[in-house]
Amino acid sequence: MRIFNTASASVEDFKPFDENCVRIYVCGPTVYDRIHIGNARSIIVFDTLVAHLRRKYKKLIYVRNITDVDDKIIARALKENAKVEKLTSEMTELFQQDAKELLCSQPELEPKATEHIAEMIELIKTLIKNKNAYATDDGHVLFDIKSFPQYGRLAKRSGKLEQQLEGDRAIALECKRAEGDFVLWKPQKCEEATLEGGNVVWDSPWGCGRPGWHLECSAMSRLHLGPQIDIHGGGQDLIFPHHENEVAQSKAAYPQEPFVKYWVHNGYVLANGEKMAKSRGNFHRVCDLLKEFSGEAIRLTLLRAHYRQPLNFSCERLLEAEKNLDRLYEKAYPDGCANPATTNAADTKQSRIVKIVEEALDNDLNTPLALAAIFSFADTISYKKNEQSAKEARMLKSAAALLGLLKDQSRVERRTADIIKFSSAKVEVERSEQKKQSIDEKWLQQKVIARENARKCGNFELADQIRSELEKFNIKIEDAKIN
């Protein structure tokens, strides 16, 4: 596989530190609000990448953190007069629900910042000892960027200080030695913790306070994945200052350790050509979109553009995605539940379409190319009741599964219901027009299939209704056990 490495600004062959265990760390949400479609892109991109790498390597550990202490969280808790722990716990659960609706798998580990304060304090101590950080009289601890000559390399800002700081929202403090020095520890009076509605203050060698935002990922990634990370991922907006500061902290504290081999970042989601963000008010929350569209349609929409390119989002694109999914489900599940969502290992191994999709994903996770191949293959399938048609349907499902698609059983059941409704409507038309006194063989076959589908989906009420309907024509059905 080849993947674009932000550090080298080039596509490189992917070679993990250890072939027996791939280690991936991705920056997760700050849980003060529901995630928006921009957040969803990162979740889906790295879910797709992780799933692809799992098929290639014996073992993979995927860690995605939860930031549950932050100024935004405290501000939201104060605004709602809520406890911080209650707010973050509820938002974390809702985030996980949204991720599940997007058909994303849960990481092996999802550590919370508040559970790793001790590790962050130890990291600060090491940085002070190595003369890369300094404590101030007012209780701040700051990283000294001048002590780390490589600062700015990841974001290609290793020139003048003004260039390095462009776009940085770091707070201005008179106690800083240089403008770009960033906060490792922020002082706060312990009694203020009660006023702010929760555990947001901890004791430390520098007094009561809480860690800076950048510190948590350096501490948690090292604890859970060790000193060597194969892929560190996140949105493009995290390259600077967040990931740049992570590099500075981790490499300054442990200069002999490799830290990250590949930095991988997904592009922005745009609304009318502008970056989508909560601060701009031009965002769509995933939970709101899920009221009108399926999570699978959102996933398909976000995979239609290459992960490094900007994606201009609109609800019209979701409508198009729903229609395209209907096309795929029609070809992959022509009989609804009568064609269950199973694949054949031999089909998958011999399938050219599966190989094409895998090759596209190997090429810097080229999901647009993979999807184009899937839709082209689907267009070649013409349903006939034979083994070749069933084999092609299985191949389509196998190829789409590589992108996390065509695995929504509820959609299959809805398709089954549509088939049954269509069949029932046809019977009513035939009755009203009194076209035939005898039973049409094709109609009878459809009714039998519709009833079989209803039984396999567990809709026994409808199955009994169809049985009664057939008995009016003196047709009796004896059921075998459902496998």
C-alpha positions as CSV (number, residue, x, y, z in Angstrom):
1,M,0.0,0.0,0.0
2,R,1.0,3.6,-0.6
3,I,-0.1,6.5,1.5
4,F,0.5,10.3,1.5
5,N,2.7,11.4,4.4
6,T,2.2,15.0,5.4
7,A,5.7,15.0,6.9
8,S,7.4,14.3,3.6
9,A,4.6,15.9,1.5
10,S,4.7,12.8,-0.8
11,V,3.1,9.4,-1.3
12,E,5.2,6.7,0.3
13,D,5.2,2.9,0.5
14,F,3.5,1.9,3.8
15,K,5.9,-0.1,5.9
16,P,5.0,-0.3,9.6
17,F,7.6,-0.3,12.3
18,D,6.5,-3.9,13.2
19,E,4.9,-6.1,10.5
20,N,3.2,-8.1,13.3
21,C,1.4,-5.1,14.8
22,V,0.3,-1.9,13.1
23,R,-0.3,1.0,15.5
24,I,-2.7,3.9,14.6
25,Y,-3.7,6.9,16.6
26,V,-6.3,9.4,15.4
27,C,-7.4,12.6,17.2
28,G,-11.1,12.2,18.3
29,P,-13.8,14.7,19.2
30,T,-13.9,17.4,21.9
31,V,-17.1,16.3,23.5
32,Y,-19.0,19.6,24.2
33,D,-21.5,19.2,21.3
34,R,-22.7,16.8,18.7
35,I,-20.4,16.1,15.8
36,H,-20.9,17.8,12.4
37,I,-20.4,16.5,8.9
38,G,-16.8,17.8,8.9
39,N,-16.0,15.6,12.0
40,A,-17.7,12.7,10.3
41,R,-15.4,12.8,7.4
42,S,-12.3,12.1,9.6
43,I,-14.2,9.3,11.4
44,I,-15.2,7.6,8.1
45,V,-11.9,8.1,6.3
46,F,-9.9,6.5,9.1
47,D,-12.5,3.8,9.6
48,T,-12.0,2.9,6.0
49,L,-8.2,3.0,6.2
50,V,-8.1,0.9,9.4
51,A,-10.4,-1.7,7.9
52,H,-8.2,-1.9,4.8
53,L,-5.1,-2.4,6.9
54,R,-6.7,-5.0,9.1
55,R,-7.1,-7.2,6.0
56,K,-3.4,-6.9,5.3
57,Y,-1.8,-7.4,8.7
58,K,-2.2,-10.0,11.5
59,K,-2.7,-7.4,14.2
60,L,-3.7,-3.7,14.3
61,I,-4.4,-1.5,17.3
62,Y,-6.5,1.6,16.6
63,V,-6.7,4.3,19.3
64,R,-9.0,7.3,19.0
65,N,-9.0,9.7,22.0
66,I,-11.8,11.6,23.6
67,T,-11.0,15.2,24.7
68,D,-13.2,15.6,27.8
69,V,-11.5,18.7,29.4
70,D,-11.3,21.9,27.4
71,D,-12.3,25.5,27.6
72,K,-15.2,24.9,25.2
73,I,-16.5,22.1,27.4
74,I,-16.4,24.3,30.5
75,A,-18.1,27.1,28.7
76,R,-20.9,24.8,27.5
77,A,-21.3,23.4,31.0
78,L,-21.6,26.8,32.5
79,K,-24.0,27.9,29.9
80,E,-26.3,24.9,30.6
81,N,-25.7,24.9,34.3
82,A,-24.6,21.3,34.0
83,K,-21.8,19.2,35.5
84,V,-18.8,18.8,33.2
85,E,-18.7,15.0,33.8
86,K,-22.4,14.7,32.9
87,L,-22.1,16.8,29.8
88,T,-19.0,14.9,28.5
89,S,-20.4,11.5,29.4
90,E,-23.6,12.2,27.5
91,M,-21.8,13.7,24.5
92,T,-19.3,10.8,24.3
93,E,-22.2,8.3,24.2
94,L,-24.0,10.3,21.5
95,F,-20.8,10.6,19.5
96,Q,-20.4,6.8,19.6
97,Q,-24.0,6.4,18.5
98,D,-23.4,8.8,15.6
99,A,-20.3,6.9,14.6
100,K,-22.2,3.6,14.6
101,E,-24.9,5.1,12.4
102,L,-22.2,6.0,9.9
103,L,-21.3,2.3,9.9
104,C,-18.0,2.8,11.6
105,S,-16.4,0.2,13.8
106,Q,-15.3,1.0,17.4
107,P,-11.6,1.4,17.9
108,E,-9.7,-1.0,20.2
109,L,-9.2,1.9,22.7
110,E,-11.0,5.2,23.1
111,P,-9.0,6.9,26.0
112,K,-10.3,10.0,27.8
113,A,-8.0,12.9,28.6
114,T,-9.3,13.2,32.2
115,E,-8.1,9.6,32.9
116,H,-4.5,10.4,31.9
117,I,-3.7,13.5,33.9
118,A,-0.9,11.7,35.8
119,E,0.8,10.8,32.5
120,M,0.6,14.4,31.3
121,I,2.1,15.7,34.5
122,E,5.0,13.3,34.1
123,L,5.5,14.4,30.5
124,I,5.7,18.0,31.6
125,K,8.3,17.1,34.3
126,T,10.4,15.5,31.6
127,L,10.2,18.5,29.3
128,I,11.2,20.8,32.2
129,K,14.1,18.5,33.0
130,N,15.2,18.5,29.4
131,K,15.0,22.4,29.4
132,N,12.3,22.4,26.7
133,A,9.6,23.8,29.1
134,Y,9.5,26.4,31.8
135,A,7.2,27.2,34.7
136,T,6.1,30.8,35.4
137,D,5.5,32.6,38.7
138,D,1.7,32.6,38.0
139,G,1.5,28.8,37.7
140,H,1.7,28.4,33.9
141,V,4.0,25.8,32.3
142,L,4.9,26.6,28.7
143,F,6.9,24.8,25.9
144,D,9.9,26.8,24.7
145,I,9.7,26.5,20.9
146,K,13.2,28.0,20.5
147,S,14.6,25.0,22.4
148,F,13.3,22.7,19.6
149,P,15.0,23.7,16.3
150,Q,12.7,21.3,14.3
151,Y,9.6,23.2,15.3
152,G,7.5,24.0,12.2
153,R,8.7,21.2,10.0
154,L,5.6,19.1,9.9
155,A,3.5,22.1,8.8
156,K,6.3,23.4,6.6
157,R,6.6,26.5,8.8
158,S,10.2,26.2,9.8
159,G,11.0,29.8,8.6
160,K,10.3,33.0,10.5
161,L,8.4,33.0,13.8
162,E,5.6,35.1,12.2
163,Q,5.1,32.3,9.6
164,Q,5.1,29.6,12.2
165,L,2.4,31.4,14.2
166,E,0.1,32.1,11.4
167,G,-3.4,30.8,12.2
168,D,-2.4,29.8,15.8
169,R,-5.0,30.7,18.3
170,A,-2.6,30.3,21.3
171,I,-3.4,32.7,24.2
172,A,-1.2,35.7,24.7
173,L,0.6,35.7,28.0
174,E,3.1,38.3,29.3
175,C,5.0,35.4,31.0
176,K,6.0,33.9,27.6
177,R,9.6,34.0,26.6
178,A,8.5,33.9,22.9
179,E,5.2,34.5,21.3
180,G,4.9,31.0,20.0
181,D,5.4,29.2,23.3
182,F,2.4,27.1,24.0
183,V,0.7,26.1,27.2
184,L,1.4,22.7,28.8
185,W,-0.3,23.5,32.2
186,K,-2.9,26.2,32.8
187,P,-3.3,27.5,36.4
188,Q,-6.7,27.6,38.0
189,K,-7.9,28.0,41.6
190,C,-9.1,24.7,43.0
191,E,-12.3,26.2,44.4
192,E,-13.3,27.3,40.9
193,A,-13.8,23.6,40.0
194,T,-17.1,23.6,41.9
195,L,-18.2,26.8,40.2
196,E,-17.5,25.3,36.8
197,G,-19.6,22.2,37.4
198,G,-17.2,19.4,37.6
199,N,-13.7,17.9,37.8
200,V,-11.7,20.3,35.7
201,V,-8.9,21.1,38.1
202,W,-6.1,18.9,39.3
203,D,-3.2,19.4,41.7
204,S,0.3,19.4,40.3
205,P,3.9,20.5,41.2
206,W,3.0,23.9,39.7
207,G,-0.2,24.3,41.6
208,C,-3.9,23.6,40.8
209,G,-4.9,23.7,37.1
210,R,-5.4,21.6,34.1
211,P,-3.3,20.4,31.1
212,G,-3.1,22.2,27.8
213,W,-5.0,20.7,24.8
214,H,-1.9,19.6,22.8
215,L,-0.4,17.6,25.7
216,E,-3.0,14.9,26.0
217,C,-2.3,13.2,22.7
218,S,1.4,13.0,23.3
219,A,0.8,11.3,26.7
220,M,-2.0,9.0,25.6
221,S,-0.5,7.8,22.4
222,R,2.8,6.8,24.1
223,L,1.0,5.1,27.0
224,H,-1.3,3.0,24.8
225,L,0.8,2.5,21.6
226,G,4.4,2.9,22.9
227,P,7.1,5.1,21.4
228,Q,6.5,4.1,17.8
229,I,3.3,5.0,16.0
230,D,2.8,3.9,12.4
231,I,0.0,6.3,11.5
232,H,-1.1,9.4,13.3
233,G,-4.2,10.9,11.8
234,G,-6.7,13.7,11.9
235,G,-8.3,16.5,10.0
236,Q,-6.1,18.9,8.0
237,D,-6.9,21.7,10.4
238,L,-5.0,19.8,13.1
239,I,-1.6,19.9,11.3
240,F,-0.9,23.3,12.9
241,P,-0.7,23.9,15.8
242,H,-2.0,20.7,17.3
243,H,0.1,18.1,15.6
244,E,3.1,20.4,15.2
245,N,3.0,20.8,19.0
246,E,2.6,17.1,19.5
247,V,5.8,16.5,17.6
248,A,7.6,19.1,19.6
249,Q,6.5,17.7,22.9
250,S,7.1,14.0,22.2
251,K,10.4,14.4,20.4
252,A,11.8,16.9,22.9
253,A,10.9,14.6,25.8
254,Y,12.2,11.5,24.2
255,P,14.6,12.5,21.5
256,Q,15.9,8.9,20.8
257,E,12.4,7.6,20.1
258,P,10.9,7.6,16.6
259,F,7.3,8.8,17.5
260,V,5.3,8.9,14.2
261,K,6.3,7.4,10.9
262,Y,3.3,8.6,8.7
263,W,1.2,11.7,9.4
264,V,-2.1,11.3,7.5
265,H,-4.7,14.1,7.2
266,N,-8.1,14.3,5.5
267,G,-9.2,17.5,3.7
268,Y,-11.9,20.0,4.7
269,V,-15.6,19.7,4.2
270,L,-16.8,22.9,2.6
271,A,-20.2,24.6,2.5
272,N,-20.6,26.9,-0.5
273,G,-16.8,26.8,-1.0
274,E,-16.0,27.8,2.7
275,K,-14.6,25.5,5.4
276,M,-17.4,24.1,7.5
277,A,-17.0,24.9,11.2
278,K,-19.1,25.4,14.3
279,S,-17.5,28.8,14.8
280,R,-18.8,29.9,11.4
281,G,-22.3,28.5,11.9
282,N,-22.3,26.9,8.4
283,F,-22.2,23.3,9.6
284,H,-24.6,20.3,9.5
285,R,-24.8,18.2,12.6
286,V,-24.8,14.5,11.9
287,C,-27.7,13.8,14.2
288,D,-29.8,16.3,12.3
289,L,-28.9,14.8,8.9
290,L,-29.8,11.3,10.2
291,K,-33.4,12.4,10.7
292,E,-33.7,12.7,6.9
293,F,-30.9,10.5,5.5
294,S,-29.3,7.2,6.2
295,G,-25.9,7.0,7.8
296,E,-24.9,4.9,4.8
297,A,-25.8,7.7,2.4
298,I,-23.6,10.1,4.5
299,R,-20.7,7.6,4.4
300,L,-21.1,7.2,0.6
301,T,-21.2,10.9,0.1
302,L,-18.0,11.5,2.1
303,L,-16.2,8.7,0.3
304,R,-17.0,10.0,-3.2
305,A,-14.1,12.5,-3.0
306,H,-10.5,11.6,-2.4
307,Y,-9.8,11.9,1.3
308,R,-7.1,14.6,0.9
309,Q,-9.2,16.8,-1.4
310,P,-11.8,19.4,-0.2
311,L,-15.4,18.1,-0.4
312,N,-18.2,20.6,-1.1
313,F,-21.2,19.2,0.9
314,S,-24.9,19.6,0.3
315,C,-28.1,17.8,1.1
316,E,-28.6,17.3,-2.7
317,R,-25.5,15.1,-2.6
318,L,-27.1,13.0,0.1
319,L,-30.3,12.6,-2.0
320,E,-28.1,11.4,-4.9
321,A,-26.3,9.0,-2.6
322,E,-29.6,7.5,-1.4
323,K,-30.6,6.9,-5.0
324,N,-27.3,5.3,-5.8
325,L,-27.5,3.1,-2.8
326,D,-30.9,1.9,-4.0
327,R,-29.3,1.0,-7.3
328,L,-26.6,-1.1,-5.5
329,Y,-29.0,-2.8,-3.2
330,E,-31.3,-3.7,-6.1
331,K,-28.4,-5.5,-7.7
332,A,-26.9,-7.0,-4.6
333,Y,-30.2,-8.1,-3.0
334,P,-32.6,-8.7,-5.9
335,D,-34.9,-10.8,-3.8
336,G,-34.5,-8.9,-0.6
337,C,-34.1,-11.2,2.4
338,A,-34.4,-14.2,0.1
339,N,-30.8,-13.3,-1.0
340,P,-29.2,-13.0,2.4
341,A,-26.2,-10.7,3.1
342,T,-23.6,-13.4,2.9
343,T,-20.5,-13.8,0.8
344,N,-18.6,-16.7,-0.6
345,A,-14.9,-16.9,0.2
346,A,-14.1,-18.4,-3.2
347,D,-16.1,-15.7,-5.0
348,T,-14.2,-13.0,-3.1
349,K,-10.8,-14.5,-3.8
350,Q,-11.5,-14.9,-7.6
351,S,-13.5,-11.7,-8.0
352,R,-11.9,-9.2,-10.3
353,I,-14.0,-6.4,-8.9
354,V,-12.8,-7.1,-5.4
355,K,-9.2,-6.9,-6.6
356,I,-9.9,-3.6,-8.5
357,V,-11.3,-2.1,-5.3
358,E,-8.4,-3.3,-3.2
359,E,-5.9,-1.9,-5.7
360,A,-7.7,1.5,-5.6
361,L,-7.5,1.5,-1.8
362,D,-3.8,0.5,-1.9
363,N,-3.3,3.6,-4.1
364,D,-3.4,6.3,-1.3
365,L,-6.9,5.2,-0.3
366,N,-8.5,6.2,-3.6
367,T,-12.1,5.7,-2.7
368,P,-13.5,7.6,-5.7
369,L,-11.8,5.1,-8.1
370,A,-13.0,2.2,-6.0
371,L,-16.6,3.5,-6.0
372,A,-16.5,4.1,-9.8
373,A,-15.5,0.5,-10.3
374,I,-18.3,-0.8,-8.0
375,F,-21.0,1.2,-9.8
376,S,-19.7,0.1,-13.2
377,F,-19.7,-3.5,-12.1
378,A,-23.3,-3.2,-10.7
379,D,-24.5,-1.8,-14.1
380,T,-23.3,-5.0,-15.8
381,I,-25.4,-7.2,-13.6
382,S,-28.8,-8.3,-15.0
383,Y,-30.8,-10.4,-12.6
384,K,-31.7,-13.9,-13.6
385,K,-32.5,-16.7,-11.3
386,N,-29.3,-18.7,-11.8
387,E,-26.0,-19.3,-10.0
388,Q,-24.1,-16.8,-12.1
389,S,-26.5,-14.0,-11.1
390,A,-26.2,-15.0,-7.5
391,K,-22.4,-15.1,-7.7
392,E,-22.3,-11.6,-9.2
393,A,-24.5,-10.3,-6.4
394,R,-22.1,-11.8,-3.9
395,M,-19.1,-10.3,-5.7
396,L,-20.8,-6.8,-5.6
397,K,-21.5,-7.2,-1.8
398,S,-17.9,-8.3,-1.2
399,A,-16.5,-5.3,-3.1
400,A,-18.8,-2.8,-1.5
401,A,-18.0,-4.2,2.0
402,L,-14.4,-3.1,1.5
403,L,-15.8,0.5,1.8
404,G,-18.2,-0.4,4.6
405,L,-21.2,-0.4,2.3
406,L,-24.1,-2.7,1.5
407,K,-24.1,-4.1,5.1
408,D,-27.2,-2.3,6.3
409,Q,-29.6,-5.2,7.1
410,S,-32.5,-2.7,7.9
411,R,-32.2,-1.4,4.3
412,V,-32.4,-5.0,3.0
413,E,-35.6,-5.5,5.0
414,R,-37.1,-2.3,3.7
415,R,-36.3,-3.5,0.2
416,T,-38.0,-6.8,1.0
417,A,-41.1,-4.9,2.2
418,D,-41.1,-2.9,-1.1
419,I,-41.0,-6.1,-3.1
420,I,-44.0,-7.5,-1.1
421,K,-46.0,-4.3,-1.4
422,F,-45.4,-4.3,-5.2
423,S,-46.6,-7.9,-5.4
424,S,-49.7,-7.2,-3.3
425,A,-50.6,-4.1,-5.3
426,K,-50.4,-6.2,-8.5
427,V,-52.8,-8.7,-7.1
428,E,-55.3,-6.0,-6.2
429,V,-55.2,-4.6,-9.8
430,E,-55.8,-8.1,-11.2
431,R,-58.7,-8.6,-8.9
432,S,-60.4,-5.2,-9.6
433,E,-60.1,-5.7,-13.4
434,Q,-61.1,-9.4,-13.1
435,K,-58.7,-10.2,-15.9
436,K,-58.4,-13.9,-15.0
437,Q,-60.5,-16.6,-13.3
438,S,-57.5,-18.9,-13.2
439,I,-54.2,-18.4,-11.4
440,D,-51.4,-16.8,-13.3
441,E,-48.2,-18.8,-12.8
442,K,-46.0,-15.8,-12.6
443,W,-48.3,-14.1,-10.1
444,L,-48.3,-17.3,-8.0
445,Q,-44.5,-17.5,-8.0
446,Q,-44.2,-13.8,-6.9
447,K,-46.6,-14.5,-4.0
448,V,-44.6,-17.5,-2.9
449,I,-41.4,-15.6,-3.0
450,A,-42.9,-12.6,-1.1
451,R,-44.2,-14.9,1.6
452,E,-40.8,-16.6,1.9
453,N,-39.1,-13.2,2.2
454,A,-41.6,-12.2,4.9
455,R,-40.9,-15.3,6.9
456,K,-37.1,-14.9,6.6
457,C,-37.4,-11.3,7.8
458,G,-39.5,-12.4,10.8
459,N,-42.7,-10.7,9.5
460,F,-45.0,-13.7,10.2
461,E,-48.1,-11.6,10.3
462,L,-47.6,-10.7,6.7
463,A,-46.7,-14.3,5.8
464,D,-50.0,-15.5,7.3
465,Q,-51.9,-12.9,5.4
466,I,-50.4,-14.1,2.1
467,R,-51.1,-17.7,3.1
468,S,-54.8,-16.8,3.7
469,E,-54.9,-15.0,0.4
470,L,-53.7,-18.1,-1.5
471,E,-56.0,-20.4,0.3
472,K,-58.9,-18.5,-1.3
473,F,-57.7,-20.0,-4.5
474,N,-57.5,-23.5,-3.0
475,I,-53.7,-23.2,-2.8
476,K,-52.1,-24.7,0.4
477,I,-48.5,-24.1,1.5
478,E,-46.6,-26.4,3.7
479,D,-43.7,-24.6,5.4
480,A,-40.2,-26.1,5.9
481,K,-38.0,-25.0,8.8
482,I,-36.1,-21.7,8.0
483,N,-32.4,-22.2,7.9
